[in-house]
């Protein structure tokens, strides 16, 4: 049974509120406790915490937005429809069509649009007041999304090429390689079946984890130094906090783009003819 963390993010907030330089307490540096939350409620035996609530609210927001944008589309779009069309078209033309082409890619557009906006809003929670936490900095969420892409990729590979052809596709089988063929096949299988899905999830998780830690570091430093002579240094830390928020907004969108770009490339690899 997993032990409850000795200190949670909720408990640290109460401590950090009264902690300043020269007050006798040490700097409350961010750590793993910053990513742990006590259960808010138990539903059907499942403990429901802050990250789950943010994921649920994010899902509702996305569904509401696209419903409002496209439930009753108009020839001359309103603001919501125009923003929805721009976002949808960005993923469709800028990512899916580029990798798969219009004819083959159209059927995968809904999935890729859903993935893009879900990942983006899960990242975006990091800079939203009161939420202030990127859901994707918890590894289980990127891992679940990467698993969806992985299952799609593997199933398409065998559907397109058959059982034998599918393994050839995944193993990089090429008889012209001669004696090194067994080694190449082992390396390709290791890369395709283990490394690719692992890095697909970890890339998103690591960027959001690191970004949130840096934001916490400068935010806590600003508050901690806000006492006596430390106020001079607090102002510098506050400027860095603003800079990091702007940078994080950029990274959040980029990571959503990269996640979907890789997903599309995996689908493209599954559908490509093996040579």
N, C-alpha and C positions, 0 to 999 in steps of 0.2 A: 504494500500500500504506500502511495506517495505521501510523504510528510508535508504538512502545511508549512509554507515558508515562514521563518522566524519573523521576518519583517516584510511587509507588503508595500506596494507603491502608495496605497491609501494611508498607511501608518506613517510613512516617511513624509508625506505632505504636511501632516500636523507638526512633525518635528522641525521640518525646514522652515515653517512659517515663523518660528520664534528664534531661529538660529542666525546670528550675525557675527561678523568678525569683532573681536575684542569683547565678546559676550561670554567667552569661556567655552564655547562649543567648537568642535572641529568642523571643517568644511564637509557638508553632506554630499559627497561625490556620488554621481549616479552609478548604478551597478545592476546586477541581475534583479535586485529587488524592485527596480524601476519598471520591470516588465511583468511583475506578478501582481495579480489583483485578487482580493478576497471575493468569494461568491456573493452575488447580489441576491440570488434566490435559487431555489432548487425546483426544477420543473421535470416531473416524471422521472425522478432519480438522477437527473442531469444537473450539475451545478452550472448556473448561468452567471457569467461574470461580465465585466465591462467590455472586453474585446468581442465577445459574442453579441452583446447588445449593439455595438458599433457596426459589426458585420450585418446584423439584421436590419438596422436602420438604414445603412448604406444600400442594401438590396432594395428596400422599400423606396428609397429616394430615386434610385435608377429606374425602377419599374414605373413609378409615378411620372418621372420626367419624360420618358419615352411614350408613355400612354398619353400624357398631355400634349406631346409634340405631334403624334401621329394617329391618335384615335379618330380625329376628324380633320384630315389634311386638306389644306386649301391651295388653290392654284397660286394665289399670292400669299406666301407664308407669313404668319405672324412671327413675333420675336422668338417664342419657344420653339416653334416648328423650324425656324431658320437655324437656330443653334443646334437643334437635334439633327437636322439634315447635314449641317457642316461637320458635326462630329461623326455621324454615320459614314458620310462620304470620305472623310479623312482616312478612316480605317479601311473602308472598301477599296478606294483607289490607291491610297498611299502605301498600304501594306499588302492586302490580300491580292489585288489585281497584279501588283508588281511581282509577286512571287508565283502565283498560280495562273495568272491570266484571267480574263473576264469570264470566259465560258466555263472553265473548271473551277474557278474560285468563288463564283456567286453562291454556291450552296453552303460555303463555309463562312460567309460574311456574318450571318447572325451570331454564330458562336464567337468569332473573333471580336466583334463589336461588344458583345456581352463581357468577354474576358477583359478587354481594354478598359471599359468604363468601371467594371467591378474592381480591378486592380488599382485603377487611378483613384477612385473614391476611398478605397481602403488605405491607400498611401496618404491621401489628402487629409484624413482625420488628424494627422500629426500637427497641423497648423490651425485647426478649427477650435475656437475657444470652447472651454468646458470638456471637449473630447480630448484633444491634445495627445493623441496616441495613434501611431500608425499600426493598423491591425496586422499588416504584412510583416511587422517586425517579430511576430510570433510564428515560428517556423511551420507550424501545422497548417496555416492558411496557404502560404505559397506551395507547400508540399501537396496539399489537396488539389490545387489548381494545376500543378505540374502533372499530377497523376491523371487528371482528366485528359490533358494533352497527350500524355504517354499512351494511355489506353487507345485513344483515337489514332495515334500514329502507328502503333503496332497492329491494330485491327485493319487499318487501311493498307498496310504493307502486305499482309497475308491475303487480303481480299483482292488486291490488285495483281499480285504475282503468284498466288497459290502458295501451298505449304513449302515446297522445295524452293521456289523462286523467292519467297519471303525470307527464308534463311540466307539465301545467297545475297539478297539485298542488304540484310542486316550485318552479314559477315564480310562484305566486300569481296566476295568470291571472284577470282579472276585467275584462270588456269595459266595465263601467260606469266604470272609471277614466279612460277617454278617452285624451287625448294623453300622459298620464304613464305609461300602461301599459308601453311598452317599457323605460323606466327602472326601474319597479318590478319587472319580470320579471328584468332583469339583476341587480338588487340581491338579489332573493329567491334566484335561482340561485346567486349568489356566497355568500350566507349559508348556504344549505342544502347545497351541494355541497363547500364549502371551510371556511367559518368554523365551522359546527356540529361536524363531526368533529374539527377542529383544537382548538377550545376544550374539547371533551369530554375529549380526552386531556391537554391542557396544564393544565387545572384540577386534575386529580388529581396530575399530575407536579409542578407548581409548589408545591402545598401540602406535599407530602411532601419535596420538595427543601429548601424553606425550613425546615420543621420539623426535619429532620435536621441542617441547618446550625446552627440555634439550639441544639439539644441538644449538638452537638459543641462549640460555642463555650463554653457554660457548663461542660460537663464538663472540657474542656481547661483552662479558666481555673481551675477548682477545683484541678486537679492542679498546674498551673504555679505557682500562688500558695502552694502548700503548702510553704513554706520560710521560716523566720525570721519576721519581722514580717508577711510576706504571709499568714500563716495566718488572720489576722482577716478579710481580704478573701476568702480561700478559703472560709470558712464561709458568707459571704453568697452567693458563687457557687454553693456546693453546695445551699443552700436554693432558689436559682433553678433549679438543675438538677432538683430534686424537683418543683417547681411546673411546669416545662416538660414533664416526663414525664407528669404528670397531665393537663395541657392537651393534650399530643400524643395521649394515649389517646382523649380526646374527639374530637379532629380526625380521627383515623384512622377511627373509626366513622362520623362525619359524612360524610367523603369517600366511603366505601363506599356510604352511603345516597344521596348526591347523584348519584354515578355511575350507580347503578341507576335512580334516579328519572328522570334525564334519558333513559336508555335506554328506559324504559317510555313516557315522553312522546313520544319519536321514533316508537315503534311505534304509539302512539295517533294521532299525526299522519298516519302512513301509512295507517291504516285509516279515518280520518274521511272523510266524504263531502265532496267539493269543492263549494264554493258560488261 
